[in-house]
Amino acid sequence: MNRYIDQLMSRMTLEEKLGQLNLPVTGNIVTGAARESDVAEDIRQGRVGGLFNLKGAGAIREVQRIAVEESRLGIPLLFGMDVIHGYETVFPIPLALSCSWDMEAIERSAQIAAAEATADGICWTFSPMVDVCHDGRWGRISEGSGEDPYLGSRIAEAMVHGYQGADLSDAATMMACVKHFALYGAVEAGREYNNVYPDSYHMFNEYMQPYKAAIDAGAGSVMAAFNTVQGIPATGNRWLLTDLLREQWGFNGFVVSDYCGLEQLCDHGVCASKQEAAIQCLEAGLDMDMVSAGLLSLAEAVRNGQCKKKYVDQACRRMLEAKYKLGLFDDPYRYCDTTRRSQVMRCPEYRAEARRIAAESMVLLKNDNQLLPLRKQGTIALIGPLANTRPNMSGTWAVAAVPEHYKTLREGLQDALEGSNAKLLYAKGSNLMYDAQAEAIATMFGREMRDNRSDAAMRDEAMRIARQADVIIAAMGESSEMSGECSSRVDIEMPDAQHDLLVELTKLGKPIVLVHFAGRPTVLNWETEHVPAILEAWFGGSETADAVADILFGDVNPSGHLTVQLPRHVGQYPFSYRQMRTSRLNPQGDFAKFTTCYADISSKPLYPFGYGLSYTTFEYSPMTLSSDQLPMANGQSVTASVTVTNTGDRRGTEVVQLYIGDRVAKGVRPYKELRGFERVTLESGESKEVTFTIDADLLGYYAPITDVCANAVPQWTLEPGEVEIHIGPNASETDMRLLTVQ
Ligand code: BGC
């Protein structure tokens, strides 16, 4: 590779090298008029390194042909896309996917996404998004794996392995891009594109681990975040992109900016011109510039010495290396095989996997008197504005989705009832919310579902239908565009019109199941108090409807567990189960003067991290530790074990969770932090011992830098002392033993 690239670079002009760093969005070639577009002319002139969001192997082949046959050096282009949770077969939104705690399923979802996307010409995805987030107001919490850096790291690895496989040049794998580096999930007040403030200690202990895990797993590229890190925009932050990423972590792929991230250095007020921003970013370690076209115009600055040429060479080399690793120099049309599409796209095998994984992602929050699973008999009323909408099913950030091929929930339930005596009635019951303008914001990009009937007329119809039913299924919550990019919200309760409808429905005194759609943690206080069964369905992707039916009628036993705790009030944010040890602790969470609490609500979550019910029940034996002492010397370990028994009457899967709580360390540590988990599937009556191996490395943390003037990075450390070892079904219900590290 090095020889090939040396030789190629020796033939490149400065302008051609800068061209490799340029990533325009497809713009006017989306229609397929590739030959006449401005982008096509730029490609001929060697001014483009890659393109993104062009769909279709035929269209991409044509654009690639221009690069290969009509540009001077014939360097192939990279074709990227936001393939975030599947392609045409859409998997659950990442927040939902994380609730499966199933690393094999998550890896498989990424593998299938790669198989489909590459059959459509894409060789590079802007995923995984691994931003840890403690704030449900942020709309992009939907795109990440929740609030925990340990679980987030395991998921990051699984995603990278899934996308990239064992061989990046395989025509069915694509390059991953870890984003948004770094700390984007910490946006202040949950407001999109806002600043972030974690200090170096919290940065490393709360946020950095998943990025590092993805890089250790071999991710080929990294996307710089929009936000600042320690006061300097990530896109132009040399400490972040070079000292930490490359020198400390050994990353050897390329770094791309986020959309116009380069020119936004001017918005941040750290540069006076785009040219200044381009020089700062390039010298900081940015290799590819998404949309700003700032690096592209650096030739003059390099010639007059304002910008060092070595940085251009370095970035160009990294871009060429990526293309080499993808096999594009061998065969620029490797990902443009137009015959593959018909074999893989939405094929029955992939859709069956997506259906299974969607059901695994859903979390049963409540099930009084075993209302669920429902029997396929009698009259069932399906009510709510999310019951019959097709475009909402796939969830936010499903760029390649083809909603016309996906079922509505109503269709899924109807299909499931086929051949039974049960009758399914339907009424919409309400709009998403009363205010039409607010609903328009919540249903952008073709998700519109507004009904012109009056609120009263819709409600009357729903009540008439509900009165005829034996059981009511309420399909309510957020529309898909209420989360995702630029969808921050301060009101995260059930939207008004739906809440009022639900209140009326409960007055009928009939059994009600709430199938709740959401792309974020929401506040479900009223629902928890008044509705006997609640399924958190999130957005399950293209197969959502069948997956919900599988759960409601008991063909699948729910096994999802929350990866974000659900709050009682939006005012609790930022909020995480990883509460750091604090002065004046108040373990009960209720008001007690001069303790850490709220005067008006409990400071506890409504549903804790790790929580999720099943149609069966599990019993945990007391935990045993193989020793209560752990010597710190290399290679020593102890084991923590519990026996889990399925005490119910059907097969089910439990997620057994290991938490630690370091009692005394130089840096303040959380009371509990996840450090292990295992999914166990048990037949009725079956028991299994689950064992976690605990060594010094597992117990470590990034120790604080005590000399604040030192230009150092916190290091993974373990200090002697007592550590609590907890095992349980969620973060709030654990059995604990003490381990002394010495
Ligand atoms: C988002 C990125 C995304 C990019 C390209 C940006 O606005 O922040 O996550 O990859 O657009 O679509």
Residues whose N, C-alpha, C, O or C-beta is under 5 A from the ligand:
A	BS01	BGC	D82 F126 D258 Y259
